[in-house]
């Protein structure tokens, strides 16, 4: 599984669509590759919103609900444990997201209503700071 994902991400990195500089095209390609490579139904890219001390959804694709979302916002004041984990961890791997210390804050308003059991969140870092 890991080798399959690595090969898929290698192909993404070689794509002309990435080099064209169109962020929308790049995000679409990356997310579609993750959905396929990880065999998951929901994936998104969230970027840091420093002004509001949070992260803003650039694009989220939900295959289960056949929906796409943009411009959603999560703030540190809403989810302090989640953001503390993003600040410190290389990734948040919550097999049981309802009880995991970093993701349990999402249980009532997000995880349970959407039937989400697990989460895998990878902070995007630039020069040591989380940017997405």
Phi and psi in degrees as GROMACS dihedral restraints (atoms count N, CA, C in turn):
[ dihedral_restraints ]
;  ai    aj    ak    al  type     phi  dphi    fc
    3     4     5     6     1   -62.4    20    10
    4     5     6     7     1   -43.1    20    10
    6     7     8     9     1   -62.9    20    10
    7     8     9    10     1   -40.5    20    10
    9    10    11    12     1   -60.4    20    10
   10    11    12    13     1   -45.4    20    10
   12    13    14    15     1   -65.1    20    10
   13    14    15    16     1   -43.7    20    10
   15    16    17    18     1   -60.0    20    10
   16    17    18    19     1   -42.1    20    10
   18    19    20    21     1   -64.5    20    10
   19    20    21    22     1   -39.9    20    10
   21    22    23    24     1   -64.0    20    10
   22    23    24    25     1   -44.6    20    10
   24    25    26    27     1   -67.6    20    10
   25    26    27    28     1   -32.9    20    10
   27    28    29    30     1   -62.7    20    10
   28    29    30    31     1   -44.0    20    10
   30    31    32    33     1   -61.9    20    10
   31    32    33    34     1   -40.0    20    10
   33    34    35    36     1   -60.8    20    10
   34    35    36    37     1   -44.5    20    10
   36    37    38    39     1   -65.5    20    10
   37    38    39    40     1   -22.2    20    10
   39    40    41    42     1   -90.0    20    10
   40    41    42    43     1    -8.1    20    10
   42    43    44    45     1   -66.8    20    10
   43    44    45    46     1   137.8    20    10
   45    46    47    48     1   -62.1    20    10
   46    47    48    49     1   -29.1    20    10
   48    49    50    51     1   -61.8    20    10
   49    50    51    52     1   -32.2    20    10
   51    52    53    54     1   -70.4    20    10
   52    53    54    55     1   -42.9    20    10
   54    55    56    57     1   -72.3    20    10
   55    56    57    58     1   -16.3    20    10
   57    58    59    60     1   -72.0    20    10
   58    59    60    61     1   -15.2    20    10
   60    61    62    63     1    84.8    20    10
   61    62    63    64     1     4.8    20    10
   63    64    65    66     1   -85.2    20    10
   64    65    66    67     1   102.2    20    10
   66    67    68    69     1   -59.2    20    10
   67    68    69    70     1   -36.9    20    10
   69    70    71    72     1   -63.0    20    10
   70    71    72    73     1   -44.9    20    10
   72    73    74    75     1   -63.4    20    10
   73    74    75    76     1   -43.1    20    10
   75    76    77    78     1   -64.2    20    10
   76    77    78    79     1   -45.3    20    10
   78    79    80    81     1   -60.6    20    10
   79    80    81    82     1   -44.0    20    10
   81    82    83    84     1   -60.1    20    10
   82    83    84    85     1   -46.7    20    10
   84    85    86    87     1   -63.1    20    10
   85    86    87    88     1   -45.6    20    10
   87    88    89    90     1   -62.1    20    10
   88    89    90    91     1   -47.6    20    10
   90    91    92    93     1   -66.7    20    10
   91    92    93    94     1   -42.6    20    10
   93    94    95    96     1   -61.7    20    10
   94    95    96    97     1   -37.2    20    10
   96    97    98    99     1   -67.1    20    10
   97    98    99   100     1   -41.7    20    10
   99   100   101   102     1   -65.4    20    10
  100   101   102   103     1   -42.8    20    10
  102   103   104   105     1   -58.4    20    10
  103   104   105   106     1   -44.4    20    10
  105   106   107   108     1   -71.6    20    10
  106   107   108   109     1   -48.4    20    10
  108   109   110   111     1   -67.9    20    10
  109   110   111   112     1   -34.3    20    10
  111   112   113   114     1   -96.5    20    10
  112   113   114   115     1    -5.1    20    10
  114   115   116   117     1    52.7    20    10
  115   116   117   118     1    49.2    20    10
  117   118   119   120     1  -113.6    20    10
  118   119   120   121     1   167.4    20    10
  120   121   122   123     1  -106.2    20    10
  121   122   123   124     1    -6.0    20    10
  123   124   125   126     1  -147.6    20    10
  124   125   126   127     1   128.2    20    10
  126   127   128   129     1  -149.9    20    10
  127   128   129   130     1   147.5    20    10
  129   130   131   132     1  -149.9    20    10
  130   131   132   133     1   162.3    20    10
  132   133   134   135     1  -118.3    20    10
  133   134   135   136     1   125.1    20    10
  135   136   137   138     1  -122.5    20    10
  136   137   138   139     1   132.3    20    10
  138   139   140   141     1  -114.0    20    10
  139   140   141   142     1   151.5    20    10
  141   142   143   144     1   -63.3    20    10
  142   143   144   145     1   135.4    20    10
  144   145   146   147     1  -117.3    20    10
  145   146   147   148     1    92.4    20    10
  147   148   149   150     1   -65.6    20    10
  148   149   150   151     1   -36.1    20    10
  150   151   152   153     1   -59.0    20    10
  151   152   153   154     1   -41.3    20    10
  153   154   155   156     1  -100.1    20    10
  154   155   156   157     1     5.9    20    10
  156   157   158   159     1    50.3    20    10
  157   158   159   160     1    60.9    20    10
  159   160   161   162     1  -161.6    20    10
  160   161   162   163     1  -162.6    20    10
  162   163   164   165     1  -127.4    20    10
  163   164   165   166     1   140.8    20    10
  165   166   167   168     1  -115.9    20    10
  166   167   168   169     1   133.0    20    10
  168   169   170   171     1   -70.9    20    10
  169   170   171   172     1   122.6    20    10
  171   172   173   174     1   -84.9    20    10
  172   173   174   175     1   -44.8    20    10
  174   175   176   177     1  -160.0    20    10
  175   176   177   178     1   133.1    20    10
  177   178   179   180     1  -132.1    20    10
  178   179   180   181     1   129.7    20    10
  180   181   182   183     1  -113.5    20    10
  181   182   183   184     1   124.3    20    10
  183   184   185   186     1  -117.1    20    10
  184   185   186   187     1   102.3    20    10
  186   187   188   189     1   -72.1    20    10
  187   188   189   190     1   -31.6    20    10
  189   190   191   192     1   -62.8    20    10
  190   191   192   193     1   -44.9    20    10
  192   193   194   195     1   -95.6    20    10
  193   194   195   196     1     2.9    20    10
  195   196   197   198     1    50.4    20    10
  196   197   198   199     1    52.9    20    10
  198   199   200   201     1  -136.4    20    10
  199   200   201   202     1   156.5    20    10
  201   202   203   204     1  -127.9    20    10
  202   203   204   205     1   140.9    20    10
  204   205   206   207     1  -128.7    20    10
  205   206   207   208     1   149.0    20    10
  207   208   209   210     1  -142.4    20    10
  208   209   210   211     1   157.2    20    10
  210   211   212   213     1    61.4    20    10
  211   212   213   214     1    30.0    20    10
  213   214   215   216     1   -81.0    20    10
  214   215   216   217     1   153.8    20    10
  216   217   218   219     1  -131.6    20    10
  217   218   219   220     1   133.3    20    10
  219   220   221   222     1  -119.8    20    10
  220   221   222   223     1   130.6    20    10
  222   223   224   225     1  -113.5    20    10
  223   224   225   226     1   157.0    20    10
  225   226   227   228     1   -61.3    20    10
  226   227   228   229     1   -35.7    20    10
  228   229   230   231     1   -68.4    20    10
  229   230   231   232     1   -30.0    20    10
  231   232   233   234     1   -74.9    20    10
  232   233   234   235     1   -39.0    20    10
  234   235   236   237     1  -133.7    20    10
  235   236   237   238     1    66.4    20    10
  237   238   239   240     1   -62.4    20    10
  238   239   240   241     1   -38.1    20    10
  240   241   242   243     1   -69.7    20    10
  241   242   243   244     1   -37.2    20    10
  243   244   245   246     1   -62.6    20    10
  244   245   246   247     1   -47.4    20    10
  246   247   248   249     1   -68.1    20    10
  247   248   249   250     1   -34.8    20    10
  249   250   251   252     1   -61.3    20    10
  250   251   252   253     1   -41.1    20    10
  252   253   254   255     1   -67.2    20    10
  253   254   255   256     1   -41.8    20    10
  255   256   257   258     1   -59.6    20    10
  256   257   258   259     1   -38.0    20    10
  258   259   260   261     1   -64.2    20    10
  259   260   261   262     1   -33.7    20    10
  261   262   263   264     1  -105.3    20    10
  262   263   264   265     1   -29.5    20    10
  264   265   266   267     1   -97.2    20    10
  265   266   267   268     1   154.0    20    10
  267   268   269   270     1   -71.5    20    10
  268   269   270   271     1   -36.5    20    10
  270   271   272   273     1  -155.8    20    10
  271   272   273   274     1   160.8    20    10
  273   274   275   276     1  -110.6    20    10
  274   275   276   277     1   112.0    20    10
  276   277   278   279     1  -113.7    20    10
  277   278   279   280     1    98.5    20    10
  279   280   281   282     1  -110.3    20    10
  280   281   282   283     1    94.3    20    10
  282   283   284   285     1   -62.7    20    10
  283   284   285   286     1   -41.2    20    10
  285   286   287   288     1  -114.2    20    10
  286   287   288   289     1    87.1    20    10
  288   289   290   291     1   -64.0    20    10
  289   290   291   292     1   -24.6    20    10
  291   292   293   294     1   -67.5    20    10
  292   293   294   295     1   -27.1    20    10
  294   295   296   297     1  -115.4    20    10
  295   296   297   298     1   -11.6    20    10
  297   298   299   300     1   -62.4    20    10
  298   299   300   301     1   138.2    20    10
  300   301   302   303     1   -59.5    20    10
  301   302   303   304     1   -32.0    20    10
  303   304   305   306     1   -85.8    20    10
  304   305   306   307     1   -21.7    20    10
  306   307   308   309     1  -116.8    20    10
  307   308   309   310     1    -8.9    20    10
  309   310   311   312     1   -58.8    20    10
  310   311   312   313     1   -25.7    20    10
  312   313   314   315     1   -60.4    20    10
  313   314   315   316     1   -22.4    20    10
  315   316   317   318     1   -87.2    20    10
  316   317   318   319     1    -6.5    20    10
  318   319   320   321     1   -54.0    20    10
  319   320   321   322     1   -56.2    20    10
  321   322   323   324     1   -70.2    20    10
  322   323   324   325     1   -45.9    20    10
  324   325   326   327     1   -93.8    20    10
  325   326   327   328     1    -7.8    20    10
  327   328   329   330     1  -136.9    20    10
  328   329   330   331     1   -59.8    20    10
  330   331   332   333     1   -65.2    20    10
  331   332   333   334     1   -55.4    20    10
  333   334   335   336     1   -62.3    20    10
  334   335   336   337     1   -48.5    20    10
  336   337   338   339     1   -61.7    20    10
  337   338   339   340     1   -30.6    20    10
  339   340   341   342     1   -97.1    20    10
  340   341   342   343     1    -1.6    20    10
  342   343   344   345     1    69.9    20    10
  343   344   345   346     1    30.0    20    10
  345   346   347   348     1   -87.7    20    10
  346   347   348   349     1   125.1    20    10
  348   349   350   351     1  -101.8    20    10
  349   350   351   352     1   -34.3    20    10
  351   352   353   354     1  -131.2    20    10
  352   353   354   355     1   154.6    20    10
  354   355   356   357     1  -138.8    20    10
  355   356   357   358     1   144.1    20    10
  357   358   359   360     1  -133.3    20    10
  358   359   360   361     1   108.9    20    10
  360   361   362   363     1  -117.1    20    10
  361   362   363   364     1   129.1    20    10
  363   364   365   366     1  -118.5    20    10
  364   365   366   367     1   110.5    20    10
  366   367   368   369     1   -63.5    20    10
  367   368   369   370     1   141.0    20    10
  369   370   371   372     1   -95.0    20    10
  370   371   372   373     1   121.3    20    10
  372   373   374   375     1  -115.6    20    10
  373   374   375   376     1   144.7    20    10
  375   376   377   378     1  -136.2    20    10
  376   377   378   379     1   121.0    20    10
  378   379   380   381     1    54.1    20    10
  379   380   381   382     1    40.1    20    10
  381   382   383   384     1    84.3    20    10
  382   383   384   385     1    -5.8    20    10
  384   385   386   387     1  -110.1    20    10
  385   386   387   388     1   143.8    20    10
  387   388   389   390     1   -72.4    20    10
  388   389   390   391     1   126.3    20    10
  390   391   392   393     1  -116.2    20    10
  391   392   393   394     1   -10.7    20    10
